[in-house]
Amino acid sequence: MEKGRVISIALFFFTLVTVSYFSDLLVVVVVASSQINPKNYNITALFVFGDSTLDPGNNDRLTTSLRGDHPPYGRDFKGGIATGSFTNEKFVTDMIVSSLGIKDSVPAYLDPNITNHNLLTGVSFASAGTGLDDMTANLRNVIHMSTQLVDFKKCVARIQATVGNATAANIIQNAIF
């Protein structure tokens, strides 16, 4: 991988972690921006990469202790059922897609109920406990960052098979990552 590309990827994930850390501030921005008409933007989907700050349940089918599919997680969600996320509220990413009118929340890519139609508006590849160094994920038996990118490529292939290459390219080009 080119050195410049590695630096770009590292800066992207640093920004992602920083935004996640200051998510309360971002919530204020999202709420304030809810006054803006989302139809003025051509945002088609949201694809999420990261760790527990954005994992809606990708770890639920892994042999790891880093799972949010048990109480107390989810007690304030509809039905009081744990969703697999390490939060008792919505993620910032959920608030973003909701405020843009895309969908209510960003589902886990590894959720067995995900359909190709769900992929058209975005999914989360995030895995609690992962890090930029693959050793971090190995120690915790979670999904590597590099695997999240491989899963994204598989996701794009599924989108292409569903709507064709031209429409898939439009979805990806107008998505938020």
Short mmCIF file of the C-alpha atoms (twelve columns), coordinates in Angstrom:
data_MODEL
# 
_entry.id   MODEL 
# 
loop_
_atom_site.group_PDB 
_atom_site.id 
_atom_site.type_symbol 
_atom_site.label_atom_id 
_atom_site.label_alt_id 
_atom_site.label_comp_id 
_atom_site.label_asym_id 
_atom_site.label_seq_id 
_atom_site.Cartn_x 
_atom_site.Cartn_y 
_atom_site.Cartn_z 
_atom_site.pdbx_PDB_model_num 
ATOM 1   C CA . MET A 1   0.000   0.000   0.000   1 
ATOM 2   C CA . GLU A 2   1.310   3.461   -0.844  1 
ATOM 3   C CA . LYS A 3   2.634   5.519   2.061   1 
ATOM 4   C CA . GLY A 4   0.297   8.443   1.228   1 
ATOM 5   C CA . ARG A 5   -2.707  6.127   1.170   1 
ATOM 6   C CA . VAL A 6   -1.757  4.631   4.547   1 
ATOM 7   C CA . ILE A 7   -1.492  8.138   6.014   1 
ATOM 8   C CA . SER A 8   -4.872  9.077   4.500   1 
ATOM 9   C CA . ILE A 9   -6.511  5.985   5.982   1 
ATOM 10  C CA . ALA A 10  -4.911  6.647   9.368   1 
ATOM 11  C CA . LEU A 11  -6.114  10.262  9.317   1 
ATOM 12  C CA . PHE A 12  -9.609  9.097   8.364   1 
ATOM 13  C CA . PHE A 13  -9.795  6.728   11.321  1 
ATOM 14  C CA . PHE A 14  -8.284  9.337   13.660  1 
ATOM 15  C CA . THR A 15  -11.042 11.720  12.549  1 
ATOM 16  C CA . LEU A 16  -13.640 8.992   13.022  1 
ATOM 17  C CA . VAL A 17  -12.454 8.287   16.573  1 
ATOM 18  C CA . THR A 18  -12.294 12.008  17.370  1 
ATOM 19  C CA . VAL A 19  -15.821 12.552  16.069  1 
ATOM 20  C CA . SER A 20  -17.014 9.552   18.076  1 
ATOM 21  C CA . TYR A 21  -15.330 10.894  21.204  1 
ATOM 22  C CA . PHE A 22  -17.000 14.266  20.789  1 
ATOM 23  C CA . SER A 23  -20.311 12.734  19.730  1 
ATOM 24  C CA . ASP A 24  -22.323 14.967  22.070  1 
ATOM 25  C CA . LEU A 25  -21.105 17.968  20.108  1 
ATOM 26  C CA . LEU A 26  -21.956 16.221  16.846  1 
ATOM 27  C CA . VAL A 27  -25.450 15.480  18.127  1 
ATOM 28  C CA . VAL A 28  -25.903 19.212  18.640  1 
ATOM 29  C CA . VAL A 29  -24.729 19.803  15.059  1 
ATOM 30  C CA . VAL A 30  -27.097 17.114  13.740  1 
ATOM 31  C CA . VAL A 31  -30.019 18.528  15.711  1 
ATOM 32  C CA . ALA A 32  -29.194 22.042  14.531  1 
ATOM 33  C CA . SER A 33  -28.890 20.810  10.951  1 
ATOM 34  C CA . SER A 34  -32.295 19.138  11.194  1 
ATOM 35  C CA . GLN A 35  -33.670 22.540  10.237  1 
ATOM 36  C CA . ILE A 36  -32.021 22.042  6.838   1 
ATOM 37  C CA . ASN A 37  -34.065 20.207  4.215   1 
ATOM 38  C CA . PRO A 38  -32.227 16.885  3.596   1 
ATOM 39  C CA . LYS A 39  -33.811 16.629  0.157   1 
ATOM 40  C CA . ASN A 40  -31.415 19.397  -0.923  1 
ATOM 41  C CA . TYR A 41  -28.604 16.833  -0.677  1 
ATOM 42  C CA . ASN A 42  -28.126 13.743  -2.768  1 
ATOM 43  C CA . ILE A 43  -26.827 11.548  0.052   1 
ATOM 44  C CA . THR A 44  -27.870 7.986   -0.660  1 
ATOM 45  C CA . ALA A 45  -26.270 5.899   2.072   1 
ATOM 46  C CA . LEU A 46  -23.993 5.810   5.111   1 
ATOM 47  C CA . PHE A 47  -21.252 3.180   5.419   1 
ATOM 48  C CA . VAL A 48  -19.601 2.962   8.832   1 
ATOM 49  C CA . PHE A 49  -16.203 1.574   9.863   1 
ATOM 50  C CA . GLY A 50  -14.786 1.567   13.376  1 
ATOM 51  C CA . ASP A 51  -14.910 0.078   16.857  1 
ATOM 52  C CA . SER A 52  -17.387 -0.194  19.764  1 
ATOM 53  C CA . THR A 53  -18.316 3.462   19.445  1 
ATOM 54  C CA . LEU A 54  -20.098 2.540   16.201  1 
ATOM 55  C CA . ASP A 55  -20.679 -1.258  16.327  1 
ATOM 56  C CA . PRO A 56  -24.431 -1.990  16.148  1 
ATOM 57  C CA . GLY A 57  -23.948 -5.724  16.607  1 
ATOM 58  C CA . ASN A 58  -21.363 -7.124  14.195  1 
ATOM 59  C CA . ASN A 59  -19.673 -8.938  17.089  1 
ATOM 60  C CA . ASP A 60  -22.862 -10.768 18.092  1 
ATOM 61  C CA . ARG A 61  -21.980 -13.819 16.014  1 
ATOM 62  C CA . LEU A 62  -18.315 -13.933 17.036  1 
ATOM 63  C CA . THR A 63  -16.703 -15.955 19.803  1 
ATOM 64  C CA . THR A 64  -15.652 -12.954 21.844  1 
ATOM 65  C CA . SER A 65  -16.545 -11.362 25.160  1 
ATOM 66  C CA . LEU A 66  -16.917 -8.011  23.391  1 
ATOM 67  C CA . ARG A 67  -20.609 -8.309  22.579  1 
ATOM 68  C CA . GLY A 68  -23.488 -6.005  23.424  1 
ATOM 69  C CA . ASP A 69  -26.280 -8.534  22.934  1 
ATOM 70  C CA . HIS A 70  -27.144 -8.823  26.622  1 
ATOM 71  C CA . PRO A 71  -28.582 -6.628  29.389  1 
ATOM 72  C CA . PRO A 72  -28.190 -3.834  30.316  1 
ATOM 73  C CA . TYR A 73  -27.631 -2.863  26.673  1 
ATOM 74  C CA . GLY A 74  -30.820 -1.943  24.851  1 
ATOM 75  C CA . ARG A 75  -33.061 -1.557  27.866  1 
ATOM 76  C CA . ASP A 76  -34.345 1.799   26.589  1 
ATOM 77  C CA . PHE A 77  -34.818 0.654   22.993  1 
ATOM 78  C CA . LYS A 78  -38.189 -0.506  21.669  1 
ATOM 79  C CA . GLY A 79  -39.077 -3.693  23.477  1 
ATOM 80  C CA . GLY A 80  -36.104 -3.334  25.848  1 
ATOM 81  C CA . ILE A 81  -34.104 -5.830  23.803  1 
ATOM 82  C CA . ALA A 82  -30.331 -5.636  23.523  1 
ATOM 83  C CA . THR A 83  -29.412 -4.704  19.962  1 
ATOM 84  C CA . GLY A 84  -25.756 -5.704  19.998  1 
ATOM 85  C CA . SER A 85  -24.504 -2.157  20.374  1 
ATOM 86  C CA . PHE A 86  -22.512 -0.950  23.346  1 
ATOM 87  C CA . THR A 87  -24.922 1.850   24.068  1 
ATOM 88  C CA . ASN A 88  -28.353 2.340   25.456  1 
ATOM 89  C CA . GLU A 89  -29.200 5.009   22.918  1 
ATOM 90  C CA . LYS A 90  -28.761 5.578   19.223  1 
ATOM 91  C CA . PHE A 91  -25.330 6.058   17.706  1 
ATOM 92  C CA . VAL A 92  -24.358 9.356   16.104  1 
ATOM 93  C CA . THR A 93  -24.519 7.539   12.760  1 
ATOM 94  C CA . ASP A 94  -28.157 6.619   13.474  1 
ATOM 95  C CA . MET A 95  -28.952 10.252  14.161  1 
ATOM 96  C CA . ILE A 96  -27.290 11.287  10.910  1 
ATOM 97  C CA . VAL A 97  -29.223 8.840   8.690   1 
ATOM 98  C CA . SER A 98  -32.434 9.646   10.508  1 
ATOM 99  C CA . SER A 99  -31.973 13.406  10.121  1 
ATOM 100 C CA . LEU A 100 -31.238 12.923  6.405   1 
ATOM 101 C CA . GLY A 101 -34.383 10.837  6.004   1 
ATOM 102 C CA . ILE A 102 -32.442 7.803   4.766   1 
ATOM 103 C CA . LYS A 103 -33.588 5.358   7.471   1 
ATOM 104 C CA . ASP A 104 -33.996 5.145   11.241  1 
ATOM 105 C CA . SER A 105 -30.668 3.494   12.049  1 
ATOM 106 C CA . VAL A 106 -27.591 1.917   10.469  1 
ATOM 107 C CA . PRO A 107 -27.749 -1.883  10.808  1 
ATOM 108 C CA . ALA A 108 -24.829 -4.264  11.308  1 
ATOM 109 C CA . TYR A 109 -23.466 -5.707  8.070   1 
ATOM 110 C CA . LEU A 110 -23.189 -9.154  9.678   1 
ATOM 111 C CA . ASP A 111 -26.797 -9.172  10.882  1 
ATOM 112 C CA . PRO A 112 -28.273 -12.353 9.363   1 
ATOM 113 C CA . ASN A 113 -31.469 -10.436 8.536   1 
ATOM 114 C CA . ILE A 114 -29.681 -7.919  6.263   1 
ATOM 115 C CA . THR A 115 -30.978 -8.015  2.715   1 
ATOM 116 C CA . ASN A 116 -29.417 -6.622  -0.441  1 
ATOM 117 C CA . HIS A 117 -32.091 -3.927  -0.294  1 
ATOM 118 C CA . ASN A 118 -30.819 -2.875  3.181   1 
ATOM 119 C CA . LEU A 119 -27.327 -2.425  1.745   1 
ATOM 120 C CA . LEU A 120 -28.547 0.254   -0.670  1 
ATOM 121 C CA . THR A 121 -28.862 2.793   2.159   1 
ATOM 122 C CA . GLY A 122 -25.793 1.716   4.123   1 
ATOM 123 C CA . VAL A 123 -24.614 -0.571  6.888   1 
ATOM 124 C CA . SER A 124 -22.013 -0.595  9.626   1 
ATOM 125 C CA . PHE A 125 -18.903 -2.776  9.445   1 
ATOM 126 C CA . ALA A 126 -17.648 -1.574  12.857  1 
ATOM 127 C CA . SER A 127 -16.475 -4.130  15.402  1 
ATOM 128 C CA . ALA A 128 -16.129 -3.479  19.130  1 
ATOM 129 C CA . GLY A 129 -12.593 -3.962  20.378  1 
ATOM 130 C CA . THR A 130 -10.812 -3.544  17.075  1 
ATOM 131 C CA . GLY A 131 -7.990  -1.134  16.381  1 
ATOM 132 C CA . LEU A 132 -5.761  0.064   13.580  1 
ATOM 133 C CA . ASP A 133 -3.204  -2.621  14.468  1 
ATOM 134 C CA . ASP A 134 -4.426  -6.117  13.546  1 
ATOM 135 C CA . MET A 135 -2.872  -7.466  16.752  1 
ATOM 136 C CA . THR A 136 -5.524  -5.587  18.742  1 
ATOM 137 C CA . ALA A 137 -8.288  -7.434  16.891  1 
ATOM 138 C CA . ASN A 138 -6.409  -10.748 17.130  1 
ATOM 139 C CA . LEU A 139 -6.115  -10.483 20.914  1 
ATOM 140 C CA . ARG A 140 -9.847  -9.855  21.261  1 
ATOM 141 C CA . ASN A 141 -11.063 -12.146 18.462  1 
ATOM 142 C CA . VAL A 142 -12.938 -9.352  16.708  1 
ATOM 143 C CA . ILE A 143 -13.082 -8.029  13.147  1 
ATOM 144 C CA . HIS A 144 -9.887  -6.388  11.826  1 
ATOM 145 C CA . MET A 145 -10.089 -2.959  10.210  1 
ATOM 146 C CA . SER A 146 -8.698  -4.523  7.035   1 
ATOM 147 C CA . THR A 147 -11.508 -7.104  7.128   1 
ATOM 148 C CA . GLN A 148 -14.055 -4.298  7.450   1 
ATOM 149 C CA . LEU A 149 -12.717 -2.929  4.156   1 
ATOM 150 C CA . VAL A 150 -12.878 -6.396  2.534   1 
ATOM 151 C CA . ASP A 151 -16.480 -6.711  3.750   1 
ATOM 152 C CA . PHE A 152 -17.210 -3.313  2.198   1 
ATOM 153 C CA . LYS A 153 -15.942 -4.614  -1.160  1 
ATOM 154 C CA . LYS A 154 -18.284 -7.612  -0.792  1 
ATOM 155 C CA . CYS A 155 -21.093 -5.206  0.069   1 
ATOM 156 C CA . VAL A 156 -20.426 -3.189  -3.097  1 
ATOM 157 C CA . ALA A 157 -20.526 -6.398  -5.153  1 
ATOM 158 C CA . ARG A 158 -23.914 -7.269  -3.622  1 
ATOM 159 C CA . ILE A 159 -25.200 -3.759  -4.377  1 
ATOM 160 C CA . GLN A 160 -23.987 -4.078  -7.981  1 
ATOM 161 C CA . ALA A 161 -25.723 -7.453  -8.323  1 
ATOM 162 C CA . THR A 162 -28.932 -5.900  -6.988  1 
ATOM 163 C CA . VAL A 163 -29.166 -2.635  -8.950  1 
ATOM 164 C CA . GLY A 164 -26.482 -2.839  -11.642 1 
ATOM 165 C CA . ASN A 165 -23.083 -1.178  -11.912 1 
ATOM 166 C CA . ALA A 166 -24.240 2.317   -12.900 1 
ATOM 167 C CA . THR A 167 -26.779 2.676   -10.082 1 
ATOM 168 C CA . ALA A 168 -24.361 1.095   -7.602  1 
ATOM 169 C CA . ALA A 169 -21.680 3.595   -8.609  1 
ATOM 170 C CA . ASN A 170 -24.150 6.428   -8.017  1 
ATOM 171 C CA . ILE A 171 -25.060 5.068   -4.559  1 
ATOM 172 C CA . ILE A 172 -21.401 4.740   -3.532  1 
ATOM 173 C CA . GLN A 173 -20.425 8.115   -5.015  1 
ATOM 174 C CA . ASN A 174 -23.177 9.875   -3.033  1 
ATOM 175 C CA . ALA A 175 -22.661 7.977   0.216   1 
ATOM 176 C CA . ILE A 176 -21.097 9.201   3.443   1 
ATOM 177 C CA . PHE A 177 -18.298 7.061   4.849   1 
# 
